Amino acid sequence: MKISEAQQLVDNWIKTTGIRYFNELTNTAILMEEVGEVARIMARQYGEQSFKKSDTEVNLADEMADVLFVLICLANQTGIDLTEALENNMQKKSIRDAERHKNNEKLK
């Protein structure tokens, strides 16, 4: 699926099943909540924290998809074409970091 298709899919879902978008501030708060859920899993699965009994049904892929969904909602609400934004961001990084990581002794 292309990013533009994902943006359209989310927009269609919101307008039919979700009724309407939450406002941008609410969606920003929801995004932070979803990122926190990803962080919680990462800290337990790959970090040093242990899982609690209530964590037995966690699904990292599903939580990452929740983050992506809300991010797409925010992009749609604010008129951002995520394909264009990502392409521009990658170009910026490629110019800015062309030698930066190659010369980073910590990465060798």
C-alpha positions as CSV (number, residue, x, y, z in Angstrom):
1,M,0.0,0.0,0.0
2,K,1.3,3.5,-0.9
3,I,1.3,6.2,1.8
4,S,-1.3,8.1,-0.2
5,E,-3.5,5.1,-0.3
6,A,-3.2,4.7,3.5
7,Q,-4.1,8.4,3.9
8,Q,-7.2,7.8,1.8
9,L,-8.1,4.6,3.6
10,V,-7.9,6.3,7.0
11,D,-9.9,9.3,5.7
12,N,-12.6,7.0,4.4
13,W,-12.8,5.0,7.6
14,I,-13.0,8.2,9.7
15,K,-15.8,9.6,7.6
16,T,-17.9,6.4,7.6
17,T,-17.1,4.5,10.8
18,G,-15.4,7.1,12.9
19,I,-18.0,9.7,12.1
20,R,-15.5,12.6,12.2
21,Y,-11.9,13.3,13.1
22,F,-11.2,14.2,16.8
23,N,-9.7,17.7,16.9
24,E,-6.0,18.1,16.3
25,L,-5.1,18.6,20.0
26,T,-7.0,15.5,21.0
27,N,-5.3,13.4,18.2
28,T,-2.0,14.7,19.4
29,A,-2.7,13.5,22.9
30,I,-3.9,10.2,21.5
31,L,-0.7,9.9,19.4
32,M,1.4,10.4,22.6
33,E,-0.6,7.7,24.3
34,E,-0.1,5.3,21.5
35,V,3.7,6.0,21.3
36,G,3.8,5.4,25.1
37,E,2.2,2.0,24.5
38,V,4.9,1.2,22.0
39,A,7.6,2.4,24.4
40,R,6.2,0.2,27.2
41,I,6.4,-2.9,25.0
42,M,9.9,-2.0,23.8
43,A,11.2,-1.5,27.3
44,R,9.9,-4.9,28.3
45,Q,10.6,-6.9,25.2
46,Y,14.0,-5.4,24.3
47,G,14.9,-3.5,27.4
48,E,15.5,-4.4,31.0
49,Q,11.9,-4.1,32.4
50,S,10.0,-7.3,32.9
51,F,6.5,-8.0,31.7
52,K,3.6,-7.9,34.2
53,K,0.8,-10.4,34.1
54,S,-1.4,-7.7,32.5
55,D,1.1,-7.5,29.6
56,T,0.6,-11.0,28.3
57,E,-1.5,-10.0,25.3
58,V,0.7,-7.2,24.0
59,N,1.2,-6.9,20.2
60,L,4.0,-4.6,19.1
61,A,2.8,-4.6,15.5
62,D,-0.7,-3.6,16.4
63,E,0.6,-0.8,18.7
64,M,2.8,0.5,15.9
65,A,-0.2,0.5,13.6
66,D,-2.1,2.5,16.1
67,V,0.7,5.1,16.1
68,L,0.7,5.2,12.3
69,F,-3.1,5.5,12.2
70,V,-3.2,8.5,14.4
71,L,-0.3,10.1,12.7
72,I,-2.1,9.7,9.4
73,C,-5.2,11.3,11.0
74,L,-3.1,14.3,12.0
75,A,-1.6,14.6,8.5
76,N,-5.0,14.4,6.9
77,Q,-6.4,17.0,9.2
78,T,-3.6,19.4,8.6
79,G,-3.4,18.9,4.9
80,I,0.0,17.2,4.9
81,D,0.9,14.8,2.0
82,L,3.0,12.3,3.9
83,T,4.6,11.0,0.7
84,E,5.9,14.4,-0.1
85,A,6.8,15.1,3.5
86,L,8.8,11.9,3.7
87,E,10.5,12.4,0.4
88,N,11.5,15.9,1.4
89,N,12.7,14.7,4.8
90,M,14.8,11.9,3.3
91,Q,16.4,14.5,0.9
92,K,17.2,16.8,3.9
93,K,18.7,13.9,5.9
94,S,20.7,12.7,2.9
95,I,22.3,16.1,2.4
96,R,22.7,16.9,6.1
97,D,24.1,13.5,7.1
98,A,26.0,12.6,4.0
99,E,29.2,12.2,6.0
100,R,28.0,12.5,9.6
101,H,27.4,8.8,10.3
102,K,30.3,7.5,8.3
103,N,32.6,9.7,10.4
104,N,31.0,8.8,13.8
105,E,33.4,6.7,15.7
106,K,30.6,5.4,17.9
107,L,29.1,3.6,14.9
108,K,32.2,1.7,14.0
